[in-house]
Amino acid sequence: MIKKFFNTNNKAVNACLYILEIIIIITLILCPVAYHFSNNSMARITLMDAKNIQLAMRLLSIQYYGQDRNIYQPGEPYGMAEDTLNEIQYLSGANGEITLVYWNYDKALPGKFFYQTDSFLAVYEYDEKRDEPEWSIYRLKKVMALGEE
């Protein structure tokens, strides 16, 4: 490809062009693979953090039950009191935004919550029919920035 463009007969130049072609082809193959691997790794970390959040919520609900207090506060911005939110972040080690949508009082576990980082959104929802949690991970991407300079 490159050799045809330059049309040289020098063996050293042809060898360098051949090596250059191989490097370009390897780069074109490895860049998408590395990008996919990076996204997959970050999504796994987000899922792990979200599962730790769910466990922290369940642990705090047991503690709050003894204190006659509810973990779910529907009037609060994130569905929980600020001290509860801080405690969940401390216990789980998560540093994203956590929003508790509702609490399943029958099973004493979160019914649905969102965990958002800079790049990913994890959605947890307890499926009553299957009696198990459902996890969804979405990659966030800014589509349009309005009002930013």
N, C-alpha and C positions, 0 to 999 in steps of 0.2 A: 504494500500500500504506500508507505513512505518512500520505499526504494524506487517505485515507479515514478513518483513525483520528482525525485532528484536525478534518477537515471544515471547512476554512477557505476564505474567499473572497478573502483578501488575496493579491495577486500576489507580493509580496516574500516572504511566508512560504511560499507554494507553491513559489517558485523555490528557496528555501533547503532545503525538504524534498526537492525533486527532486534537488538537488546532494547532499544527505545520502544519499539512496537510491543514487545512482550511486557514491558513495564506499564505501558498505557493500558493494555488489555487487562492485566492483573488489577490495576487501579480501578478500572471500570467495573470489574467484577466484585472487588472487595469493599468498595465504598457503600453500595446498597446493603450488603451483608452486615457490615459493621453498624450501619444506621438501624437496621432491623434488630440486631442483637442489643444495641443500646436501648432502643424503645422497649423491647421485651424485658430487659433487666429492670428498667425504671418502673414498668407496669407491675412487675412482680414485687418490687419493694413497696409500691403503693398498696398493693393487695395485702402484703404482710402487715403494713401499718394499720390498714383498715381492720384486719382480723384482730390485731392487738387492741384497737379501740373498742371493738365489740366485747372482747374479754374484760377490758377495764370497766366498761359500762355495766356488765353483769356483776363484776366484783363490787362496784360501788352501789349497785342496787341492793345487794345483800347487806352492805353496811348501812345504807340509808333506811332499809326496812327496820333495822334495830333502832334507828333514831326516829322512826315514824315520819320519814321524809321521802318525797318522791324525787327521782332523778329527772323525770320529764316535767318541764315547766313550760306549758304552751304559750305563755305571755312573753317569754324571753326571746331575744333575737335569734339565738341558736338552738332554741328548744330546751335549754338547760340554764341553770344559774351560772354565773361567771366562775364561782369557786369550784363548781362541779366540772365545768369545762376545763379549767386549769388542772384539776386533779386527774381527769381523763388523759389530758395531754402528757402530764408527768408520768402516769402509770404506763401508758402505751409507747411513749417515746416519739409520738407523731408530732409533726410541727406544721401541719396544714390546717385548713378550716374544717371544723366538724359541725354538722347541723343535724340534730335529732328531729325527725319529722313526727314520729309517734312511737309510743311505747306499748308493747304487748303485755298487759297486766296478767293475763291468764298464764302465760309461760314465763313471766318475769325476765323478759329480755327485750332488746330493742326491736321494734316492729320495722322501722326503716330509718336509715340515716345516710347522709352524704359525707364523704371525706374528699376535700379538694386540695391538691397541691398546685404548684405552678404549671405543671404539664399534664396532670391526670385527674380524673374524677372517678372515685370509687363509690358505687351505689350498693348498699346492703339492704336487702328486704327479706323478712322472714316469710316463707311460704307456708301457710296454714295447712293446705291440702297435703303437701308432701312432708310436712313437719320437719323442714330443714331450711337453712339459710340459702339465699341466692346472692351471688356476687356478680357485679358487672363493673368492668373497668373501661373508661373512655379516655381517649387522648384529647386534650384540649389544644386548640390552635386558634390564634387570633386571626379572624377573617378580615376585620376592618377596624381601623382606629378612627373614631370620630372625635373631633375637637382637640386632638393632640397635635402638637407642632413638632 
